[in-house]
Amino acid sequence: MRLKVKKTATLYMIGLVISLVCIGCGRKQQYGKYTEEQMQQIGLPIKMGELPAPTGSSMVLGVQSETISSDEILAITERILKPAAAQIDEAVFLEQARPIVREAIRGKVTDILLYQEARKTAPESIDDMLDKAVDTEITNFIASYGNDYALAESKIREMGMDWQSFREYQKKMIMTQSYISNKFKSEKRFSQQQLRDFYEQHKYEIPEVCHDSSVSFSLIDIQPERLAADQVAEDETPQAAAERIAGELMTELNDEADFAELAKQYHGGLASIGGKVTPIKIEDNSLTEPYNSLKEHAVQMEPEQIAGPILIDGHVFVLKLDTLHTGGCKPFEEVQPLIEQLIRDMERQQQYFQLVEKLIKKTDLAQMDRFTDFCVQQAYRQWSQS
């Protein structure tokens, strides 16, 4: 078994992007073991009737007793696809947009069918239970906007809903979450040896366990040719003046002057942000000059230490080490809970994959393909001239 940390993140991200675009906000609700994004990855048997014929510029896909319109799909994908439609060739757009549109359609179909499956297994008293749970969720939602009802209502409108449709959305999410949690319960226990073996096999693939060495620093870049006339004495060259200024700055900094403010007074592309260089991998030798040479200076220093003047390619630098992190791996004992959770997540993902494969075989792919093609073409027609 090979750990697919990045692939797992990508899988969830597809659902996350579509879900956030659909509901229009960043609140990630969690009702149990699973998030909304995870639930939207699961397909269910699709029993579609014949596709109704397109009406005007729109088309609908029948999913049991409900329908999905092409306008709904375009509303979900507009933020992602509209800019591209106006910039690229039609053939390229159709090829690149199709998987995104298909994922949006699949998410909508999954939402409908998963909810219907959940209703089949729900107790008779479920509606009363849901009403109470939704009341609580709506109270929490309003509280998340400082109990400002008008602001919360405006956010609901941004999601394309009113309070009634928002209540229905919450009901479906709560019921679906409960269904998924019950369907994929995992009480399996892992031995210490299993956890340790997994740790040894995959630790370098898990950023929370092992990380590379990194360094970050700040610099003051003094460029002799850019010094003002009054900064260069009559008896010195611009280069000598730059080195003298660097020495004077070292004195000021040792007297606790603000490094970032001094950096803003001089040159280089980083001056406006106080000369800060974001963390870089120590092992990365592909950096352009002067940064590669400055990195080599920085790793020889102690945090908060200041060094200068440093001469590189005609520039005169003053350098401060901000952070220096030595790469390595956390011991197994420290990350054991994380390792166990990763294994459980991977097993849960495997259950997802198995269910999806089983259900996809029952899906009328031809119907969904027709609807997908129509939506992609409609998107290009609608947005290519915008």
N, C-alpha and C positions, 0 to 999 in steps of 0.2 A: 504493500500500500504506500503510495506516495502522497504526501501532504500537498494539497492544492490551496495554499493560503490565498494567493493572489486571485486564483480562479473563483474561489468562494466569494471573495469580496466583489469581484466583477459580477457574479451571478446575482447577488443581492442588489448591486448598484443598478442593474437594469430595471428591476422592480421598483427600486427607490426613485429613480428618475421619473418613470412613468407615473408612479403614485403621487409624487409631489407635484408634478405638473397637473395631474388630474384634480387634486383637491386644493391646489393653489396655496399651500402653506407648509411650514416646516415642522409642525407639531407631529411628533412621532408617538402615537398612542400605543400603549402596551397593556394588554388585558390578561396576560398569562405568560406562557413560555415563549410565545411567538409574536413578532411584530407584524404590522400590516404588510410590509414589504415581503416578508417571508411567506405569508399566506398567499400573496398574489403570484407566487411561483408555481402553485399547484394547479394542474388542470384536472377537469372532471369529464366524465363521458358526455359528449356533445350530441344531442339528438336534435339536429336542425331540420326544419322543414324546408321546402323549396324556397329559395331566396325570392322575395318579392321583387318585381321588376323595378328598376330605378325610376324614381319620380322626379322629373326635372333634373336638378343637379345633385340629387341625393339618392342614397340607396340604403336599405336596411338589411340586417342579418337577423334571422329568427333564431332565438335560443329558447327552446321549449315555449313557455308562455310569454316570454319577453322578447324585446327586439333591441338591437344596437344600430344606431344610424351612423352613416359615414360622417355626418356633421359632428357627432360626439367624438369620433376618432380623431378628426382634424383638430377639434378643440384641445384634445389631450396632447397631441404632438406638435401643435403650432409653434410653441416656443422653441422647439428643437429644429423643426424643419423649415419654417417660413424663411429665415435668413438664407438658407442654402438654396431654396427654390429660385430666389431672385439673382443668384450669383453663378450657378453652374448649369451646364448643359442638361437637357431633359433626360437623355439616356443615362448619364451619370447620376442624376438625381433619383431616377426611378430605381436604379440598382442599389444606391446607398440608403434610400428611404424605406425600401420594402421591409427589411428586417425590423426596423424601428416601429413601423406601422403594424406589422404582424404581431409584435410583442404587445403593443397597446390593445389590439383586438383580443389576443389571447388573455390578457389581464382582465378585460371586461367580461369575456365569456366565463372565465374562471370565477370571478366575483359572483356572477349570477348562479352558476351551477353549484358552486360550493355552498352558497347560502341555501339553495333549495335542498341540497343534501342534508344540511344542518337542520332545516325545518322538519325533515322526515324523522329525525331521531330525537327531536325536542319533546319534552313533556308537555301535557296539555296546558299547564299553568305558565308556560314560557312567556307569554305576552305580558302578564303582570310583572314577572321577574325582570323582563327587559325594560319595561317602563320605569321601574325603580332605578335600574342601573343607568339608563340613559339620563334620567333626571340628575343623577350624581355627576355623570360625565359633562352635561351641559353646565352645571354649576361650576365645575372645575374649569371648563373652557372659558366661561365668562371671567372667573377669578384670574385666569392667566393673562387677561388684558386689564388687570387692575380693577376688576368689577365694573368696568365701563361697558354697559350694555350696548350702547350705540357703536362703540368701537368693535366689540365682538360681533355685532350684527354686520358691520361693514366687511369684516373678515369672512363671514359666512357668504356674503354676496360675491366676494372675490373668488370663492371656491365654486361659484356657479350654483349656489343653493340658497334656499330660504330656511327659516327655522324648522318647518315641517319636513322638508327633504333632508335637512341635517339630522333630525331625529331618526329618520328612517335609515340614513347612512350609519349612524351610531348603532342602531339595533342590529343591522346586518354585520357590522364589524364585531360586535360583542358576541353574537351567536356564532359567527364563523370562527372566531378565535377559540371559543369554547370547544367547538367541534374538532378543530385541528389539534388542540391540546390533548383532548381525550384520544384521538385517533393515533397520535404519535407519542404516547407516553413511553418513557424509557426509564426503567428501574434497574437497568443492568449495572453491576458493580465491576470495577476493574481492580486487578491486583496491583500491588506496588511494583512488581516486576514488569507488568504490561505498561504501566505509566512510565517507568524508567526507560524501558526499551523504546517507547515512542519518543521520549525526550532525547535520547541519544541519536536516534535516526533522523529527527526533524528539527532539532533546536536551531540550526543555522538558517532555517527557512521561516522562523517566527521572530519578527522584529521585537516583540516584547521580551524575548528570551535572550537573543544574541544581537549585538549591534556593532557597527564599525566604529573605529576611532574617528573622532571629529574635532575640529578646531574652529573657533570663530575669533575674529579680531577686529579692531578699529584702526584707521590710519588717517594721518594728516599728510596730504600730498602737496608738496611745494614744488612748483615747476618754475625753474629759474627764468625762462623766457617770458613768463606771464607776470613777473613781479613788477609793481609800479615803480616809476622812477625814484620816488622818495623812499623806497624800500632798499635801494642799492646805493651804498656810499660811493663817493667820488673815487676812492682808491681801491675799489673791489669789483670783481666780475660778478655777473648775476649768479653764477654757480657758487661763488664764495659767499654771496649774500644769502642764498638759500640755505647753505649749511649753517651760517651764523644764526639765521632766524630759527632753524630747527633746534639749535642749542638753547636759544632763548625760550622757545616753547617748552623744552624739557624742564627748564627751571620753573616756569609757570605751573607746569603739570605736577611737578614735585611739591609745589606749594598748594596743591589740590584745586587747580583750575579745572573747569569743565572741559573734558576732552572733545565732546561732540560739538560744543559751541566754537572751540578753536578750529576744529576741522572745517566747519562751515565757512570760515573766513578765507580758506585757501582754495585749492584747485582739485581737478579730477571729477569723474562722474559720480562719486559717492559723497562729495562735499555737502550736498543739500540735505542728506540724511545723516549727517554727523560722522561720515566716514566708516559706517558699520558694514562689515562683510558677514553675511549670513553663514551659519555653520557649513563647513565643507569637509569631505572625507580626507583624512590625512593620506590615505593610500592613492588618492586621485592625482595623477601626474599630468592630466590633460589640461590643467588650468593654463590660461594665457599669462604672459608676463604683464605686470610685475607680480601678479597674485601668487604664482607658484613659488617665486623667490621669497615673498613675504611670508607665505605659509611655512617655508623651511626655517625662517627666522622665528616665527611665532611658536613652533613646537619646541624650541629650545628655552622658552621663557616660562615664568610662573604666572598664574592668573593675576590680573590687574597690574602686572609689571609693564613698564614703559621703556622703550628702547629707541635710540636715534642719536644722531642722524644716520639713516640707512640709504645708501646711494644705489639706485637701480635704473639703468637706461636713461641717465640724465635727470631723473627725478630725485628729490630728496624727501625721504619719508620719516615720520615719527610714528611708531607702532605701539599699540597696546593690546595685550592678550586678554580677551574677554572670557573665553571658556576653552578648556582642553579636556576631552573625554577619551579615556583609553578604552578601546574596544574589548569585547569579551562577552561571556555568557553568564547569566545568573545561575546559581546552583539549583539543582533539581528540587531541593526541599523548599526553596523560595517560590518556585513557579508551579508546584504540583497541582494546586487548584486550577490554574490556567490550562495545564496539560490535560487534566480530566475533562474540563469544559470543551476543549478543542476536539477531543475524541468524541464526546457526546454530540457536538455540533456536526461533525463529519458523518456520524451514524444517522443523524436526523436528515442530513442532506441526502444521504444514500436512500433513505426512505422516500424522500421527495422524488428523486430521480426514478425510482422504481414505480411509484404511483403515476408519475407523469408518463413514463413509457407505456404503462399498462393502459392508461386512459387515452393517450394519443392514438393508439391502435383502433379505438372505437370512434374516433373523430372523423367527420366527413371533411377531409382535407380539401377536396375539390371545391366545396362550397366556401370554405374559409379563404381559399386562394383567390376565388373570383372576387370576393368582397375586399380582400387585401389589395388586389390589383386596381379595383375601382377607386379605393380610398387614396392610393398613391397617385393615381392619375388625376383625381380631383384636386389633391393637394397642389400638384404642379400647376394645373390650370388656374387655380385660385390665387396662388401666391407668386407665380413667376413674373407677373406684371406689376407686383407691388413695389 
